[in-house]
Structure formats: structure tokens, C-alpha cells
Amino acid sequence: MTTTVTTKGQVTIPKPVRDFLGIVPGSKVEFHRASDGSVVITRADRHQPKSRFNNLRGHAGEGLNTDAIMALTRGE
């Protein structure tokens, strides 16, 4: 993939690369020089964007145990 450098030294990271790395607006990235002279870009924050469902995790209560679920499905 090829991109053009602006007069300010900025580039647009191609969408397939952003999608692969999970880069969204506000994400931080790092550039590393590899031993072969190439440059590697990685996510600096290593966090996936927060899902709107993350806040709901663990709020369902204790729930039913396996025996109780089986009793309900069998009509006992």
C-alpha cells in the first residue's frame, strides 16, 4: 500500500491497516526500527476500543445453576 506524505510530514494510515491494528481516532501508535532497517508501526495503547456492552458485564446476577436450568427445560 502506498500513501503520500503531506508538507507537514503527515500520512494517512490505510484503512486495512487501521482495521487490522484496531486503530480508531484517538489511538496512539509507535514506530520501531527493525534490525533489517524497515519501520514497524504498532498500537501504543494496546487497548481495544471500549464496547458499549463492557459496562454491562457481570450485572446479570448469580443466575441459575445447571440443575435449575435443566429442570426448567424439562418442565419439572
ZALUMTOR-974115 format. One record per atom (N, C-alpha, C, CB): y, x, z; atom name; residue in three letters; residue number from 0. Coordinates in steps of 0.05 Angstrom, whole numbers, plus 32768, in hexadecimal, padded with zeros to 4 digits. Atoms other than C-alpha are relative to their C-alpha. Glycine has a CB too. Layout:
<pts>
<<Y X Z> "CA" "ALA" NUM>
...
</pts>
This chain:
<pts>
<<7FE8 8011 8000> "N" "MET" 0>
<<8000 8000 8000> "CA" "MET" 0>
<<8019 8012 8000> "C" "MET" 0>
<<8000 7FED 8018> "CB" "MET" 0>
<<7FE7 7FF0 8002> "N" "THR" 1>
<<8045 8019 7FEF> "CA" "THR" 1>
<<8017 7FEF 800A> "C" "THR" 1>
<<8004 8009 7FE3> "CB" "THR" 1>
<<7FE7 800E 7FF7> "N" "THR" 2>
<<8087 8007 800F> "CA" "THR" 2>
<<8017 8013 7FFC> "C" "THR" 2>
<<7FFE 7FF7 801E> "CB" "THR" 2>
<<7FE8 7FF0 8006> "N" "THR" 3>
<<80CE 8020 8005> "CA" "THR" 3>
<<8010 8005 801A> "C" "THR" 3>
<<8012 7FF2 7FEB> "CB" "THR" 3>
<<7FF0 7FF9 7FE9> "N" "VAL" 4>
<<80F8 8044 8039> "CA" "VAL" 4>
<<801D 7FF8 7FFA> "C" "VAL" 4>
<<7FFE 801E 8007> "CB" "VAL" 4>
<<7FE4 8008 8004> "N" "THR" 5>
<<813E 8026 8042> "CA" "THR" 5>
<<8013 8018 8006> "C" "THR" 5>
<<8008 7FE9 8012> "CB" "THR" 5>
<<7FEC 7FEB 7FFB> "N" "THR" 6>
<<817E 8050 8048> "CA" "THR" 6>
<<8001 8006 801E> "C" "THR" 6>
<<801B 7FF8 7FF6> "CB" "THR" 6>
<<8000 7FFC 7FE3> "N" "LYS" 7>
<<8177 8048 8094> "CA" "LYS" 7>
<<7FE6 800C 800A> "C" "LYS" 7>
<<8005 7FE6 800E> "CB" "LYS" 7>
<<801A 7FF5 7FF8> "N" "GLY" 8>
<<8130 8065 8093> "CA" "GLY" 8>
<<7FEC 7FEC 8009> "C" "GLY" 8>
<<8005 8014 8016> "CB" "GLY" 8>
<<8012 8016 7FF7> "N" "GLN" 9>
<<810F 8022 809F> "CA" "GLN" 9>
<<7FEC 7FF9 7FEA> "C" "GLN" 9>
<<8010 7FE7 8008> "CB" "GLN" 9>
<<8014 800A 8013> "N" "VAL" 10>
<<80D0 8008 807E> "CA" "VAL" 10>
<<7FF5 7FE6 800A> "C" "VAL" 10>
<<7FE9 8015 7FFC> "CB" "VAL" 10>
<<800D 8018 7FF8> "N" "THR" 11>
<<80AD 7FC6 807E> "CA" "THR" 11>
<<7FE2 8005 8001> "C" "THR" 11>
<<8006 7FE8 7FEC> "CB" "THR" 11>
<<801D 7FFC 7FFD> "N" "ILE" 12>
<<8066 7FC9 8098> "CA" "ILE" 12>
<<7FF3 7FE9 7FF0> "C" "ILE" 12>
<<7FF6 8000 801E> "CB" "ILE" 12>
<<800C 8015 8010> "N" "PRO" 13>
<<803B 7FA4 8065> "CA" "PRO" 13>
<<7FF1 7FEB 8011> "C" "PRO" 13>
<<7FED 800C 7FEC> "CB" "PRO" 13>
<<800C 8015 7FF1> "N" "LYS" 14>
<<8020 7F61 807D> "CA" "LYS" 14>
<<7FE3 8004 8007> "C" "LYS" 14>
<<8003 7FE6 7FF1> "CB" "LYS" 14>
<<801C 7FFB 7FF8> "N" "PRO" 15>
<<7FD6 7F74 8079> "CA" "PRO" 15>
<<7FFE 8014 8017> "C" "PRO" 15>
<<7FF1 800A 7FE8> "CB" "PRO" 15>
<<8000 7FEC 7FEA> "N" "VAL" 16>
<<7FE5 7FB0 80A7> "CA" "VAL" 16>
<<8009 7FF3 801A> "C" "VAL" 16>
<<8011 8018 7FF9> "CB" "VAL" 16>
<<7FF6 800E 7FE8> "N" "ARG" 17>
<<800D 7F85 80D7> "CA" "ARG" 17>
<<7FEA 7FED 800B> "C" "ARG" 17>
<<8019 7FF0 7FFA> "CB" "ARG" 17>
<<8015 8013 7FF7> "N" "ASP" 18>
<<7FD5 7F51 80D9> "CA" "ASP" 18>
<<7FE9 8010 800C> "C" "ASP" 18>
<<7FF6 7FEF 7FE8> "CB" "ASP" 18>
<<8017 7FF1 7FF6> "N" "PHE" 19>
<<7F9F 7F86 80E3> "CA" "PHE" 19>
<<8006 800C 801C> "C" "PHE" 19>
<<7FFA 8017 7FED> "CB" "PHE" 19>
<<7FF9 7FF4 7FE6> "N" "LEU" 20>
<<7FC5 7FA7 811D> "CA" "LEU" 20>
<<800A 7FEC 8014> "C" "LEU" 20>
<<8015 8015 7FFC> "CB" "LEU" 20>
<<7FF5 8015 7FEE> "N" "GLY" 21>
<<7FDE 7F65 813A> "CA" "GLY" 21>
<<801D 8005 8007> "C" "GLY" 21>
<<7FF0 7FFF 801A> "CB" "GLY" 21>
<<7FE4 7FFA 7FFB> "N" "ILE" 22>
<<8026 7F7B 8133> "CA" "ILE" 22>
<<8010 7FE6 7FF9> "C" "ILE" 22>
<<800A 8018 7FEE> "CB" "ILE" 22>
<<7FEE 8017 8003> "N" "VAL" 23>
<<8058 7F42 813D> "CA" "VAL" 23>
<<801C 8009 8007> "C" "VAL" 23>
<<7FF6 7FE8 8012> "CB" "VAL" 23>
<<7FE5 7FF8 7FF8> "N" "PRO" 24>
<<80A3 7F43 8145> "CA" "PRO" 24>
<<8002 8006 801E> "C" "PRO" 24>
<<8014 7FE9 7FF9> "CB" "PRO" 24>
<<7FFE 7FF7 7FE5> "N" "GLY" 25>
<<80B2 7F69 8184> "CA" "GLY" 25>
<<7FEB 8014 8008> "C" "GLY" 25>
<<8000 7FE9 8013> "CB" "GLY" 25>
<<8015 7FEC 7FFA> "N" "SER" 26>
<<8073 7F93 8182> "CA" "SER" 26>
<<800A 801C 7FFE> "C" "SER" 26>
<<7FE7 7FFC 7FED> "CB" "SER" 26>
<<7FF9 7FE4 8001> "N" "LYS" 27>
<<8079 7FDD 818E> "CA" "LYS" 27>
<<7FEA 800F 7FF1> "C" "LYS" 27>
<<8005 800C 801C> "CB" "LYS" 27>
<<8014 7FEF 800F> "N" "VAL" 28>
<<8057 8010 8160> "CA" "VAL" 28>
<<8005 801D 8006> "C" "VAL" 28>
<<8001 7FFA 7FE2> "CB" "VAL" 28>
<<7FFD 7FE3 7FFD> "N" "GLU" 29>
<<804A 805A 8166> "CA" "GLU" 29>
<<7FF6 800D 7FE6> "C" "GLU" 29>
<<7FEF 800A 8018> "CB" "GLU" 29>
<<8008 7FF0 8017> "N" "PHE" 30>
<<8044 808E 812F> "CA" "PHE" 30>
<<7FF4 801A 800B> "C" "PHE" 30>
<<8017 8006 7FED> "CB" "PHE" 30>
<<800D 7FE7 7FF7> "N" "HIS" 31>
<<8013 80C8 813A> "CA" "HIS" 31>
<<7FFA 8011 7FE7> "C" "HIS" 31>
<<7FE6 7FFA 8010> "CB" "HIS" 31>
<<8007 7FEE 8016> "N" "ARG" 32>
<<800A 8105 810E> "CA" "ARG" 32>
<<7FE3 8009 8005> "C" "ARG" 32>
<<8013 8018 7FFE> "CB" "ARG" 32>
<<801C 7FF9 7FFF> "N" "ALA" 33>
<<7FC0 8110 8101> "CA" "ALA" 33>
<<7FFC 801D 7FF9> "C" "ALA" 33>
<<7FEE 7FEE 7FEE> "CB" "ALA" 33>
<<8005 7FE3 8006> "N" "SER" 34>
<<7FA0 8155 80FB> "CA" "SER" 34>
<<8000 8006 7FE3> "C" "SER" 34>
<<7FE5 8008 800C> "CB" "SER" 34>
<<8000 7FFB 801D> "N" "ASP" 35>
<<7F9A 814C 80B0> "CA" "ASP" 35>
<<801C 7FFE 7FF3> "C" "ASP" 35>
<<7FED 7FEE 7FF2> "CB" "ASP" 35>
<<7FE4 8002 800A> "N" "GLY" 36>
<<7FE6 8143 80AA> "CA" "GLY" 36>
<<8008 7FE3 7FFA> "C" "GLY" 36>
<<8003 8010 7FE8> "CB" "GLY" 36>
<<7FF8 801C 8005> "N" "SER" 37>
<<7FE4 80F7 80A0> "CA" "SER" 37>
<<800D 7FF5 8019> "C" "SER" 37>
<<7FE7 7FEF 7FF8> "CB" "SER" 37>
<<7FF3 800D 7FE9> "N" "VAL" 38>
<<800B 80C8 80CC> "CA" "VAL" 38>
<<7FF2 7FE5 8004> "C" "VAL" 38>
<<801F 7FFB 7FFA> "CB" "VAL" 38>
<<800F 8018 7FF8> "N" "VAL" 39>
<<7FE8 808F 80F1> "CA" "VAL" 39>
<<8012 7FEE 8010> "C" "VAL" 39>
<<7FE6 8007 8010> "CB" "VAL" 39>
<<7FF0 8014 7FF1> "N" "ILE" 40>
<<800A 8050 810A> "CA" "ILE" 40>
<<7FED 7FF0 8011> "C" "ILE" 40>
<<8011 7FEE 7FED> "CB" "ILE" 40>
<<800F 8010 7FEE> "N" "THR" 41>
<<7FEF 802C 8147> "CA" "THR" 41>
<<8012 7FEE 8010> "C" "THR" 41>
<<7FEE 8012 8013> "CB" "THR" 41>
<<7FF0 8010 7FEE> "N" "ARG" 42>
<<8006 7FF5 8175> "CA" "ARG" 42>
<<8005 800F 801A> "C" "ARG" 42>
<<7FF2 7FE4 8006> "CB" "ARG" 42>
<<7FFA 7FF2 7FE7> "N" "ALA" 43>
<<8029 8013 81B1> "CA" "ALA" 43>
<<7FFB 7FEF 8019> "C" "ALA" 43>
<<801D 8009 8000> "CB" "ALA" 43>
<<8003 8012 7FE8> "N" "ASP" 44>
<<8024 7FD6 81DF> "CA" "ASP" 44>
<<7FE3 7FF8 8004> "C" "ASP" 44>
<<8012 7FE8 7FFD> "CB" "ASP" 44>
<<801D 8006 7FFE> "N" "ARG" 45>
<<7FDA 7FC9 81D1> "CA" "ARG" 45>
<<7FFA 7FE4 800A> "C" "ARG" 45>
<<7FF3 8014 8012> "CB" "ARG" 45>
<<8004 801B 7FF6> "N" "HIS" 46>
<<7FE3 7F81 81E7> "CA" "HIS" 46>
<<8000 7FED 7FE8> "C" "HIS" 46>
<<8015 7FF8 8015> "CB" "HIS" 46>
<<7FFF 8015 8014> "N" "GLN" 47>
<<7FD1 7F46 81BB> "CA" "GLN" 47>
<<8016 7FED 8007> "C" "GLN" 47>
<<7FE4 7FF2 7FFF> "CB" "GLN" 47>
<<7FEC 8014 7FF9> "N" "PRO" 48>
<<8007 7F13 81B5> "CA" "PRO" 48>
<<7FF4 7FEA 8012> "C" "PRO" 48>
<<800C 7FF3 7FE6> "CB" "PRO" 48>
<<800A 8013 7FED> "N" "LYS" 49>
<<8000 7EE1 81EE> "CA" "LYS" 49>
<<7FFB 7FE5 7FF2> "C" "LYS" 49>
<<8014 7FFC 8017> "CB" "LYS" 49>
<<8007 801A 800B> "N" "SER" 50>
<<7FDD 7EA2 81DA> "CA" "SER" 50>
<<800C 7FEA 8012> "C" "SER" 50>
<<7FE1 7FFC 7FFE> "CB" "SER" 50>
<<7FF5 8015 7FF0> "N" "ARG" 51>
<<7FFC 7E61 81F1> "CA" "ARG" 51>
<<7FEB 7FF4 8012> "C" "ARG" 51>
<<800B 7FEA 7FEE> "CB" "ARG" 51>
<<8015 800B 7FEF> "N" "PHE" 52>
<<7FB8 7E51 820F> "CA" "PHE" 52>
<<7FF9 8013 8018> "C" "PHE" 52>
<<7FE7 7FFD 7FEF> "CB" "PHE" 52>
<<8006 7FED 7FEA> "N" "ASN" 53>
<<7FB6 7E8F 823D> "CA" "ASN" 53>
<<8008 7FF5 801B> "C" "ASN" 53>
<<800F 801A 7FFB> "CB" "ASN" 53>
<<7FF7 800B 7FE6> "N" "ASN" 54>
<<7FDC 7E6A 8273> "CA" "ASN" 54>
<<7FEE 7FEB 800A> "C" "ASN" 54>
<<801C 7FF5 7FFD> "CB" "ASN" 54>
<<8012 8015 7FF8> "N" "LEU" 55>
<<7FA7 7E34 8274> "CA" "LEU" 55>
<<7FE5 800A 8009> "C" "LEU" 55>
<<7FFC 7FED 7FE9> "CB" "LEU" 55>
<<801A 7FF5 7FF9> "N" "ARG" 56>
<<7F6C 7E63 8280> "CA" "ARG" 56>
<<7FFC 7FFE 801E> "C" "ARG" 56>
<<7FFE 801D 7FF7> "CB" "ARG" 56>
<<8007 8002 7FE4> "N" "GLY" 57>
<<7F49 7E55 82C2> "CA" "GLY" 57>
<<800B 7FE9 800F> "C" "GLY" 57>
<<8009 8019 800D> "CB" "GLY" 57>
<<7FF4 8017 7FF3> "N" "HIS" 58>
<<7F6C 7E13 82D0> "CA" "HIS" 58>
<<7FEF 7FE7 7FFF> "C" "HIS" 58>
<<801B 7FFB 7FF4> "CB" "HIS" 58>
<<8011 8018 8002> "N" "ALA" 59>
<<7F31 7DE5 82C4> "CA" "ALA" 59>
<<7FF2 7FFA 801A> "C" "ALA" 59>
<<7FEC 8004 7FEA> "CB" "ALA" 59>
<<800E 8004 7FE7> "N" "GLY" 60>
<<7F18 7DEC 830B> "CA" "GLY" 60>
<<7FE4 800B 7FFF> "C" "GLY" 60>
<<8000 7FE2 8007> "CB" "GLY" 60>
<<801B 7FF5 7FFF> "N" "GLU" 61>
<<7ED1 7DFC 8320> "CA" "GLU" 61>
<<7FEE 7FF3 7FEC> "C" "GLU" 61>
<<7FF5 7FFD 801C> "CB" "GLU" 61>
<<8011 800D 8013> "N" "GLY" 62>
<<7EB1 7DC9 82F3> "CA" "GLY" 62>
<<7FE5 7FF9 800B> "C" "GLY" 62>
<<7FFD 8011 7FE7> "CB" "GLY" 62>
<<801B 8008 7FF9> "N" "LEU" 63>
<<7E69 7DB3 82F3> "CA" "LEU" 63>
<<7FED 8017 7FFC> "C" "LEU" 63>
<<7FF7 7FE8 7FEF> "CB" "LEU" 63>
<<8015 7FEB 8004> "N" "ASN" 64>
<<7E2C 7DDF 82FC> "CA" "ASN" 64>
<<7FED 7FF6 7FEB> "C" "ASN" 64>
<<7FF1 8006 801B> "CB" "ASN" 64>
<<8012 8007 8015> "N" "THR" 65>
<<7DF4 7DDF 82CA> "CA" "THR" 65>
<<7FEF 7FE8 8006> "C" "THR" 65>
<<7FED 8018 7FFA> "CB" "THR" 65>
<<8010 8017 7FF8> "N" "ASP" 66>
<<7DC9 7DAD 82F0> "CA" "ASP" 66>
<<8010 7FE6 7FFD> "C" "ASP" 66>
<<7FF6 8003 801D> "CB" "ASP" 66>
<<7FEF 8018 8002> "N" "ALA" 67>
<<7E03 7D7B 82F3> "CA" "ALA" 67>
<<8004 7FF8 7FE3> "C" "ALA" 67>
<<801B 8004 800E> "CB" "ALA" 67>
<<7FFC 8005 801D> "N" "ILE" 68>
<<7E11 7D82 82A8> "CA" "ILE" 68>
<<7FE7 7FF4 7FF4> "C" "ILE" 68>
<<8008 801A 7FF1> "CB" "ILE" 68>
<<801A 800A 800A> "N" "MET" 69>
<<7DC7 7D78 8298> "CA" "MET" 69>
<<7FFB 7FE4 8009> "C" "MET" 69>
<<7FE9 8013 8008> "CB" "MET" 69>
<<8004 801B 7FF6> "N" "ALA" 70>
<<7DC5 7D3B 82C4> "CA" "ALA" 70>
<<8011 7FEC 7FF1> "C" "ALA" 70>
<<8007 7FFF 801E> "CB" "ALA" 70>
<<7FEE 8012 800F> "N" "LEU" 71>
<<7E01 7D1D 829F> "CA" "LEU" 71>
<<7FF5 7FFC 7FE4> "C" "LEU" 71>
<<801C 800C 7FFF> "CB" "LEU" 71>
<<8009 8004 801C> "N" "THR" 72>
<<7DE3 7D2A 825A> "CA" "THR" 72>
<<7FE6 7FF1 7FFF> "C" "THR" 72>
<<7FFD 801C 7FF3> "CB" "THR" 72>
<<8019 800F 8000> "N" "ARG" 73>
<<7DA0 7D0C 826E> "CA" "ARG" 73>
<<8004 7FE4 800A> "C" "ARG" 73>
<<7FEC 800E 8011> "CB" "ARG" 73>
<<7FFA 801B 7FF6> "N" "GLY" 74>
<<7DC1 7CCF 828D> "CA" "GLY" 74>
<<7FF3 7FFB 801B> "C" "GLY" 74>
<<7FF6 7FEC 7FED> "CB" "GLY" 74>
<<800D 8002 7FE6> "N" "GLU" 75>
<<7DA4 7CDD 82D2> "CA" "GLU" 75>
<<8015 7FF7 8015> "C" "GLU" 75>
<<7FF4 801A 8009> "CB" "GLU" 75>
</pts>
